[in-house]
């Protein structure tokens, strides 16, 4: 293999915890390299979605090709901006696979956070050069020296080449550019080898179809070439190549090894341009694909229903359009007695669920309600077979179940030591098993726990933030499933099971959850002309009950005189009418009842 060094190219990524200034540093690099005209400058230029701009988070990976002049030399800096949230950790791993180095951005006032550690491990696995960048040094409570000591102690990363910056004011950005050129190695290239290109992001364009962001590992790709995706083994013609840029993309006839670019094959869906896939030529294919490819797999499922039942087809169209741009989205129709027709939708995690629901409501004008999120359970049956269950209503009767396996996560939590007791109490309540506890400094502790996935998908993050006054950070990775002592908890309203309110819970917590849930629903369900019983049950056994009292109506008000028997007759007639109503009557359950299940402590 004839490997050479492409000395003027630097491929690097930025990794950081949410709100440590990753997008602001990316903006600074764009401005300092003159890649954006002053009239086009705005904050979060690399974040293109409205939700990203509003929340200050990165959901989709973005790239930009920057030209930086140092004296007579001109360097090509390929900046790959990665998502920061754990839901998108696979996209982060593919983006880092495309680089030779990373900027590790840490807030000078907050120090290392859990998500920072998770992404640094991915960078270390890929043997990338890491440049520590201490941001927000102009804040009054900034302590860069302490943060650098923490990085060296916790992550064992040398901070002798660390850069102190303030992305807000631009201080230290020139030095950062010099460090990128000096410390991040240029890519090794071999233009004559068979084409091997990694797809590290993809999206759908209304005019061009599915586009892929690719890094050329070996060989080269030209406009007009016939290439194939190795996971599907399908061949396509290259219709266009571009260099990425958040504002003005530049057309190219060829991409050589070491470069990044946008590939247009005229595809109709991003599922044909899967993140992590390998692109090669049909005539002279590479022997081995790039390792690490995993098809997008949902971990959290929830029912999404239109509030107006006649909007079902609109919701189907909206989900189909979103799926064009999001290969991780999985959905199938389902119906609920309480909520009507909707879809069971699979998500990468809770943030992904939140973003998808918000986009459906905002971009397509739909009013939606989501049922409680659940994870995938593996249910072993008494006949020796096993099934996968996404929805509590799919769970067979207790007599047929031999065991239920639930997915687990390994959670890393960093908290100030003054809140350690609160965090350990919360983790114990959520059936956590401690694996490690390590003091990062005198005032900060890192806890490592094994937790069931269904214990963190409801309100765990909110409770963690509440119990630590917002100072704790949280990250997790999926590990193997384990057999649990789980039962299906049904909620009956006026004798009818409301399938959308069914949940799978640990048997030891079922009484507490059932009692809290019926108490919450008693406050929400409106009073009827008859008594309404709200019951929590496991199988046929009722474990908690509340009653919504009937409304009183004075039927004797029209009796001005006469015998008492007239009033008795009217009251008896009312009593019979209430019995008939109770026998027929379906109780209208307001939307708040379905949200109550999410707020059970």
ABEGO torsion letter per residue (X at the ends): XBBBBBAABBBBBBBBBBGAGAAAAAAAAAAAAGABBAAABBBGAABABAAAAAAGBBABBBBBBBBBBBEABBBBBBBBBBBABAAAAAAAAAAAAABABBBBBBBAAAEBBAAAAAAAAAAAAAGBBBBBBBBGAABAABBAAAAAAAAAAAAGBBAAABBBBBAAAGBGAAAAAAAAAAABBBBBBBAABBBBBBBABBBBBAAAEBBBBBBBABEBBBBGBBBBBAAAGBBBBBABBBBBBAABBBBBABBBBGBBBBBBAGBABAAABBBGBBBBBAABBBABBBBGBBBBBBABBBBBBBABAAAAAAAAAAAAAAAAABAABBBBBBBBAAAEBBBBBBBAEAAAAAAAAAAAAAAAGBBBBBBBBBBBBBBBBAAGBBBBBABAAABBBAAABABBBBBBBBBBBBBBAAAAAAAAAAAAAAGBBBABBBBABAABBBBBBBBBAAAAABAAAAAAAAAAGGABBBBBBBBBBBBBBBBBBBBBBGGBBBAAABBBBBAAAAAAAAAAAAAAAAAABBBBABBBBBBBBBEABBABBBBBBBBBBBAAAABABEBAAAAAAAAAAAAAAAAAAAAABBBBBBAAAAAAAAABX
